[in-house]
Amino acid sequence: MTAEFGDFANIDVDKLLNGADGQFAKMEELQKSLATLVGHAQDDDGLVIVEYAAEGLRELQLHPKAMRLSSGELAERIKEVLHAATQDLQDQVNAAMAETFGEEDNPMRLVQDPDAALQQLKSAEAAYNRTFEDVMGELDRIRRRLDL
């Protein structure tokens, strides 16, 4: 009977299920962790302070002295600090993902490197095609054996 199923007959189902349970637990912890992350930034003078989270801009504090800046200068500072806060949040997300998945399997790495993502997709496609051809070949052998 083992010959009919090849290596699949030797799969340790308990180990497979425990591994899946462990991955689900990791994902649940990651989800909770990501919900609590907040990016922080402020300008060098401390006139503009920003907090940015998954829901967007959480906090914008303008020191009273910031009102002495021109509207253009204040707007530019707000944009720069907002960008820094979103980058801080992104860095925290990357760190949490790397901790959960490991640096090599970090999904954020693929977002930041589209060429690597494309290469991984091509590799997965090739593996799928090989598996499909193997299965179809085996089905054809079974069909011939059964004279269908």
C-alpha positions in Angstrom: 0.0 0.0 0.0 2.9 2.4 0.7 4.0 2.1 -2.9 0.7 3.5 -4.1 1.0 6.7 -2.1 4.8 7.2 -2.3 6.2 9.5 0.4 2.7 10.7 1.3 2.1 7.5 3.3 5.0 8.5 5.6 3.7 11.9 6.6 3.5 12.4 10.3 -0.1 13.9 10.5 0.2 14.8 14.2 3.4 16.7 13.5 1.8 18.4 10.5 -1.2 19.5 12.6 0.9 20.6 15.5 3.0 22.7 13.2 -0.1 24.3 11.7 -1.4 25.0 15.2 1.9 26.6 16.0 1.7 28.8 12.9 -1.8 29.9 13.6 -0.8 30.8 17.2 2.1 32.8 15.8 -0.2 34.6 13.3 -2.7 35.4 16.1 0.1 36.9 18.2 1.4 38.9 15.2 -2.1 40.2 14.6 -2.4 41.4 18.2 1.1 42.9 18.1 0.5 44.8 14.8 -2.6 46.3 16.2 -0.6 47.9 19.0 2.2 49.4 17.0 2.5 53.2 16.7 5.0 55.2 14.7 6.4 58.3 16.5 8.3 61.2 15.1 9.0 64.9 15.8 11.0 67.6 14.2 14.4 68.7 15.5 12.9 71.7 17.4 10.1 69.7 18.9 7.5 72.0 17.3 5.7 69.2 15.5 5.0 65.7 17.0 3.2 63.0 15.1 1.9 59.5 16.1 0.8 57.3 13.2 -0.9 53.8 13.6 -2.7 51.3 11.4 -5.8 53.4 11.4 -3.9 56.5 10.2 -2.9 59.7 11.9 -3.4 59.2 15.6 -1.9 62.3 17.1 -0.7 65.7 15.7 0.8 68.1 18.3 1.8 71.6 17.4 3.9 73.5 19.9 2.6 77.1 20.3 5.9 78.3 18.8 5.1 76.4 15.6 2.5 79.1 14.9 5.4 81.6 14.3 6.4 79.6 11.3 5.1 80.6 7.9 2.2 78.4 6.7 4.4 76.9 4.0 7.2 76.0 6.4 4.7 74.6 9.0 3.0 72.5 6.3 6.4 71.2 5.1 7.4 70.3 8.7 4.2 68.5 9.2 4.6 66.5 6.0 8.2 65.6 6.9 7.4 64.5 10.5 4.3 62.5 9.2 6.6 60.7 6.7 9.1 59.9 9.5 6.3 58.6 11.8 4.9 56.4 9.0 8.5 55.1 8.3 8.9 54.4 12.0 5.6 52.4 12.0 6.8 50.5 8.8 10.1 49.6 10.5 8.2 48.3 13.5 5.9 46.2 11.3 9.0 44.8 9.4 10.6 43.9 12.7 7.5 42.1 14.0 7.1 40.2 10.7 10.8 39.2 10.7 10.5 38.0 14.3 7.4 35.9 13.4 8.5 34.5 10.0 12.2 34.9 10.1 14.2 37.2 7.9 14.2 34.9 4.9 10.4 34.3 4.8 9.4 37.8 5.9 6.5 38.7 3.5 7.4 42.4 3.9 10.7 41.6 2.2 8.8 40.7 -0.9 6.8 44.0 -0.8 10.1 45.9 -0.6 11.8 43.9 -3.4 9.3 43.3 -6.3 12.0 41.4 -8.3 12.4 38.9 -5.5 8.6 38.5 -5.3 8.4 37.9 -9.0 11.2 35.3 -8.8 9.4 33.6 -6.0 6.1 33.5 -8.0 7.9 32.0 -11.0 9.5 29.4 -8.8 6.1 28.5 -7.3 4.6 28.3 -10.8 7.4 26.0 -11.9 6.8 23.8 -8.9 3.1 23.7 -9.5 3.6 22.8 -13.2 6.0 19.9 -12.2 3.5 18.6 -9.7 0.6 18.9 -12.1 2.6 17.0 -14.8 3.5 14.3 -12.2 -0.1 13.9 -11.1 -1.4 13.8 -14.7 1.2 11.3 -15.6 0.3 9.1 -12.7 -3.4 9.4 -13.6 -2.6 8.4 -17.2 -0.6 5.3 -15.9 -3.6 4.3 -13.7 -6.0 4.8 -16.7 -3.9 2.6 -18.9 -3.5 0.0 -16.2 -7.3 -0.1 -15.8 -7.8 -0.1 -19.6 -10.0 2.9 -19.6 
